[in-house]
Amino acid sequence: MKRKPAWALLLLVVLTATAFALYYYYKKPPDIRKAAAHYETTAPALLADFNKNESTANAKYLDQVVIVEGTISNVELNGESPAVFLETGNPMAAVNCSFYNTESAALKNLKPGTTIKIKGVCTGMLTDVVLNKCSIVE
């Protein structure tokens, strides 16, 4: 007779674990366009932080929503993810901002030399400082 409650408890645990697994599997990622920024800086200052001490900059900016102001050096609309590159004062590095696919129409009007504010998630530095899931800040 004591086996029925044990099986019922096991079934309850399995059903609860399955419910949590399905919830997290189908949960949509947050929309960064609606998220508040943790930091606001300029493109040259952001690159300078990473060049000065990459470990400290990663601890500060990595996976954080950042607003970056800078001058557009290039706009790329081809490929899966449209991107805007911001000048940093260093010809070998830029701030690479990859946008949501739905932002392509807004990027068509952007011209190199224009100053802009962009919000995105910082994913660190390769050659460029990389921001993903970006949008234009009005």
C-alpha positions as CSV (number, residue, x, y, z in Angstrom):
1,M,0.0,0.0,0.0
2,K,2.9,2.4,0.5
3,R,3.9,2.1,-3.1
4,K,1.1,4.1,-4.4
5,P,2.1,7.3,-2.7
6,A,5.7,6.8,-3.9
7,W,4.7,6.4,-7.5
8,A,2.3,9.4,-7.2
9,L,5.2,11.5,-5.8
10,L,7.5,10.3,-8.6
11,L,4.9,11.1,-11.2
12,L,4.4,14.6,-9.7
13,V,8.2,15.3,-9.8
14,V,8.5,14.1,-13.4
15,L,5.5,16.2,-14.5
16,T,6.8,19.3,-12.7
17,A,10.3,18.9,-14.2
18,T,8.7,18.5,-17.7
19,A,6.6,21.6,-17.2
20,F,9.7,23.7,-16.3
21,A,11.7,22.2,-19.2
22,L,9.0,23.1,-21.7
23,Y,8.6,26.6,-20.2
24,Y,12.3,27.4,-20.6
25,Y,12.5,25.8,-24.0
26,Y,9.7,27.9,-25.5
27,K,10.5,31.1,-23.5
28,K,11.4,33.9,-26.0
29,P,14.5,35.9,-25.4
30,P,14.1,39.4,-24.0
31,D,13.6,42.2,-26.5
32,I,16.6,44.5,-26.0
33,R,14.8,47.4,-27.7
34,K,12.5,47.6,-24.6
35,A,15.3,47.0,-22.0
36,A,16.9,49.8,-19.9
37,A,20.6,50.4,-20.6
38,H,23.1,49.7,-17.9
39,Y,25.8,52.0,-19.4
40,E,25.9,54.9,-21.8
41,T,29.3,55.8,-23.5
42,T,30.9,56.8,-26.7
43,A,32.5,54.5,-29.3
44,P,36.1,55.7,-28.7
45,A,35.6,55.4,-24.9
46,L,34.2,51.9,-25.2
47,L,37.2,50.8,-27.3
48,A,39.6,52.5,-24.9
49,D,38.1,50.6,-22.0
50,F,38.7,47.3,-23.8
51,N,42.2,48.3,-24.9
52,K,43.2,49.5,-21.4
53,N,42.2,46.2,-19.7
54,E,40.0,43.7,-21.5
55,S,39.3,41.7,-18.3
56,T,38.0,44.7,-16.4
57,A,36.0,45.8,-19.5
58,N,34.5,42.3,-19.9
59,A,33.5,42.3,-16.2
60,K,31.8,45.7,-16.7
61,Y,30.2,45.4,-20.1
62,L,29.8,41.8,-21.1
63,D,26.2,40.7,-21.5
64,Q,25.0,44.2,-20.4
65,V,22.7,46.6,-22.4
66,V,24.9,49.5,-23.5
67,I,24.0,52.7,-25.4
68,V,26.9,53.8,-27.6
69,E,27.2,57.2,-29.3
70,G,29.4,57.5,-32.3
71,T,30.0,58.5,-35.9
72,I,29.0,55.9,-38.6
73,S,31.9,54.6,-40.6
74,N,30.0,52.0,-42.6
75,V,26.5,50.4,-42.9
76,E,26.1,46.8,-44.1
77,L,22.6,45.7,-45.1
78,N,23.5,42.4,-46.8
79,G,23.6,39.1,-45.1
80,E,21.4,37.8,-42.3
81,S,22.1,40.5,-39.8
82,P,22.4,44.2,-40.8
83,A,25.2,46.0,-39.1
84,V,26.5,49.5,-38.5
85,F,30.2,50.2,-37.7
86,L,31.1,53.2,-35.5
87,E,34.4,55.1,-35.7
88,T,36.6,54.8,-32.7
89,G,39.6,56.9,-33.8
90,N,41.6,53.7,-34.4
91,P,41.6,52.7,-38.1
92,M,42.1,49.0,-37.1
93,A,39.1,48.8,-34.8
94,A,35.5,49.9,-34.6
95,V,32.3,49.2,-32.7
96,N,30.4,46.6,-34.7
97,C,26.6,46.9,-34.1
98,S,24.5,44.0,-35.4
99,F,20.8,44.8,-35.6
100,Y,17.6,42.9,-35.5
101,N,16.5,41.9,-39.0
102,T,13.3,44.0,-38.6
103,E,15.5,47.1,-38.3
104,S,16.8,46.9,-41.9
105,A,14.4,49.6,-43.2
106,A,15.6,52.1,-40.6
107,L,19.2,51.4,-41.5
108,K,18.7,52.2,-45.2
109,N,18.6,55.9,-44.5
110,L,21.9,56.0,-42.5
111,K,24.9,57.6,-44.1
112,P,28.6,57.4,-43.1
113,G,29.7,60.5,-41.1
114,T,26.4,60.8,-39.3
115,T,26.4,60.7,-35.4
116,I,24.0,58.2,-33.9
117,K,23.1,56.5,-30.6
118,I,22.8,52.7,-30.7
119,K,21.6,50.4,-27.9
120,G,22.6,46.7,-27.8
121,V,24.1,43.9,-25.8
122,C,27.9,43.9,-25.5
123,T,29.4,40.5,-26.3
124,G,33.0,41.5,-25.9
125,M,35.9,42.4,-28.2
126,L,37.4,40.5,-31.1
127,T,39.2,43.0,-33.3
128,D,36.1,45.2,-32.9
129,V,33.9,45.7,-29.9
130,V,30.8,43.8,-30.7
131,L,27.2,44.8,-29.8
132,N,24.3,42.5,-30.8
133,K,20.5,42.8,-30.9
134,C,20.9,46.5,-31.6
135,S,18.4,49.2,-32.2
136,I,18.7,53.0,-32.9
137,V,18.0,55.2,-29.9
138,E,15.8,58.1,-30.8
